[in-house]
């Protein structure tokens, strides 16, 4: 007997099969989130590109391998998990066969005493199955999903703490390097020149010679022989070096800007949030707050960069990703809006 038309499929059967498919899809997304946290601080966009096309079983296998390499226990429940990660993956892989059978089968339109005939092209003989058996697959997958979410919450807390500490250490080291540069300028009795120049101008022009020889240029001055033009923009941390052939090399560093107060407008539970541009790369670090999916985290980063630095139509940084090219404060000759956070 052939299955009925899909439009005639019994509603109870469709609901049961749909529950299996939707819960399995949620588990797949949760697995991707586990891998994203394990691979922190790799950007979420790269994690999604590398892993999104993998099957659920492949993601699960990579999850256990990464946890072993990183020393994360897999033989004991973590956080609010109901079972160890190793057992969770074993149960999940076992359910995949039942999931495939439930989703990739045809069903008769008639239901008798809670049973329905199920067909598969590789085995045309009908098999009677209880609808509650199909729902049991969805329920078991839902339990796996709960454990995946509990694992994400545990790993997110650990990763956020570690990453936050690393960001703090990097910030201290960066500040130390900056202060050391100031000390070198003091040794050469040149610091007051730069202080005066930056008090009078947002953009400071320098004629850079060999062996740390430099002089401040006025708006009309040009570099002399063996000098290169270096422009420092205080408002956005950009550096533009003009070579002898007229080509320009652009760099910059905004340093870490504390944007916690702005981030809390999106998530009041955020403990800390920092943003920084170094050259062509935008870095965003946060600690605390709600659990974010890969897409949510990327969207939060785009939203905060635009709110902190505004937008610009400048095309000087056209080779940057679009998520960054809209950021005004990350471009030469454009400063942050009034709502930007202090460095």
SULLINPE-V77037 format. One record per residue. N is the residue number from 1. RES is the residue in one small letter. SS is DSSP state (H for helix, E for strand, C for the rest). Layout:
n = (N | N)
res = (RES | RES)
ss = (SS | SS)
//
This chain:
n = (1 | 2 | 3 | 4 | 5 | 6 | 7 | 8 | 9 | 10 | 11 | 12 | 13 | 14 | 15 | 16 | 17 | 18 | 19 | 20 | 21 | 22 | 23 | 24 | 25 | 26 | 27 | 28 | 29 | 30 | 31 | 32 | 33 | 34 | 35 | 36 | 37 | 38 | 39 | 40 | 41 | 42 | 43 | 44 | 45 | 46 | 47 | 48 | 49 | 50 | 51 | 52 | 53 | 54 | 55 | 56 | 57 | 58 | 59 | 60 | 61 | 62 | 63 | 64 | 65 | 66 | 67 | 68 | 69 | 70 | 71 | 72 | 73 | 74 | 75 | 76 | 77 | 78 | 79 | 80 | 81 | 82 | 83 | 84 | 85 | 86 | 87 | 88 | 89 | 90 | 91 | 92 | 93 | 94 | 95 | 96 | 97 | 98 | 99 | 100 | 101 | 102 | 103 | 104 | 105 | 106 | 107 | 108 | 109 | 110 | 111 | 112 | 113 | 114 | 115 | 116 | 117 | 118 | 119 | 120 | 121 | 122 | 123 | 124 | 125 | 126 | 127 | 128 | 129 | 130 | 131 | 132 | 133 | 134 | 135 | 136 | 137 | 138 | 139 | 140 | 141 | 142 | 143 | 144 | 145 | 146 | 147 | 148 | 149 | 150 | 151 | 152 | 153 | 154 | 155 | 156 | 157 | 158 | 159 | 160 | 161 | 162 | 163 | 164 | 165 | 166 | 167 | 168 | 169 | 170 | 171 | 172 | 173 | 174 | 175 | 176 | 177 | 178 | 179 | 180 | 181 | 182 | 183 | 184 | 185 | 186 | 187 | 188 | 189 | 190 | 191 | 192 | 193 | 194 | 195 | 196 | 197 | 198 | 199 | 200 | 201 | 202 | 203 | 204 | 205 | 206 | 207 | 208 | 209 | 210 | 211 | 212 | 213 | 214 | 215 | 216 | 217 | 218 | 219 | 220 | 221 | 222 | 223 | 224 | 225 | 226 | 227 | 228 | 229 | 230 | 231 | 232 | 233 | 234 | 235 | 236 | 237 | 238 | 239 | 240 | 241 | 242 | 243 | 244 | 245 | 246 | 247 | 248 | 249 | 250 | 251 | 252 | 253 | 254 | 255 | 256 | 257 | 258 | 259 | 260 | 261 | 262 | 263 | 264 | 265 | 266 | 267 | 268 | 269 | 270 | 271 | 272 | 273 | 274 | 275 | 276 | 277 | 278 | 279 | 280 | 281 | 282 | 283 | 284 | 285 | 286 | 287 | 288 | 289 | 290 | 291 | 292 | 293 | 294 | 295 | 296 | 297 | 298 | 299 | 300 | 301 | 302 | 303 | 304 | 305 | 306 | 307 | 308 | 309 | 310 | 311 | 312 | 313 | 314 | 315 | 316 | 317 | 318 | 319 | 320 | 321 | 322 | 323 | 324 | 325 | 326 | 327 | 328 | 329 | 330 | 331 | 332 | 333 | 334 | 335 | 336 | 337 | 338 | 339 | 340 | 341 | 342 | 343)
res = (x | x | x | x | x | x | x | x | x | x | x | x | x | x | x | x | x | x | x | x | x | x | x | x | x | x | x | x | x | x | x | x | x | x | x | x | x | x | x | x | x | x | x | x | x | x | x | x | x | x | x | x | x | x | x | x | x | x | x | x | x | x | x | x | x | x | x | x | x | x | x | x | x | x | x | x | x | x | x | x | x | x | x | x | x | x | x | x | x | x | x | x | x | x | x | x | x | x | x | x | x | x | x | x | x | x | x | x | x | x | x | x | x | x | x | x | x | x | x | x | x | x | x | x | x | x | x | x | x | x | x | x | x | x | x | x | x | x | x | x | x | x | x | x | x | x | x | x | x | x | x | x | x | x | x | x | x | x | x | x | x | x | x | x | x | x | x | x | x | x | x | x | x | x | x | x | x | x | x | x | x | x | x | x | x | x | x | x | x | x | x | x | x | x | x | x | x | x | x | x | x | x | x | x | x | x | x | x | x | x | x | x | x | x | x | x | x | x | x | x | x | x | x | x | x | x | x | x | x | x | x | x | x | x | x | x | x | x | x | x | x | x | x | x | x | x | x | x | x | x | x | x | x | x | x | x | x | x | x | x | x | x | x | x | x | x | x | x | x | x | x | x | x | x | x | x | x | x | x | x | x | x | x | x | x | x | x | x | x | x | x | x | x | x | x | x | x | x | x | x | x | x | x | x | x | x | x | x | x | x | x | x | x | x | x | x | x | x | x | x | x | x | x | x | x | x | x | x | x | x | x | x | x | x | x | x | x | x | x | x | x | x | x)
ss = (C | C | C | C | C | H | H | H | C | C | H | H | H | H | H | H | H | H | H | H | H | H | H | H | H | H | H | H | H | H | H | H | H | H | H | H | H | H | C | C | C | C | C | H | H | H | H | H | H | H | H | C | C | C | C | H | H | H | H | H | H | H | H | H | H | H | H | H | H | H | C | C | C | C | C | C | C | C | C | C | C | C | C | C | H | H | H | H | H | H | H | H | H | H | H | H | H | H | H | H | H | H | H | C | C | E | E | E | E | E | E | E | C | C | E | E | E | E | E | E | C | C | E | E | E | E | E | E | E | E | H | H | H | H | H | H | H | H | H | H | H | H | H | H | H | H | H | H | H | H | H | H | H | H | H | H | H | H | H | H | H | H | H | H | H | H | H | H | H | H | H | H | H | H | H | H | H | H | H | H | H | H | H | H | H | H | H | C | C | C | H | H | H | H | H | H | H | H | H | H | C | C | E | E | E | E | E | E | C | C | C | C | C | E | E | E | E | C | C | C | C | C | C | C | C | C | C | E | E | E | E | E | E | C | C | C | C | E | E | E | E | E | C | C | C | C | C | E | E | E | E | E | E | C | C | C | E | E | C | H | H | H | H | H | H | H | C | C | C | E | E | E | E | E | E | E | E | E | C | C | E | E | E | E | E | E | E | E | C | C | C | C | C | H | H | H | H | H | H | H | H | H | H | H | H | H | H | H | H | C | C | C | C | C | C | C | C | C | C | C | C | H | H | H | H | C | C | H | H | H | C | C | C | C | C | C | C | C | C | C | C | C | C)
//
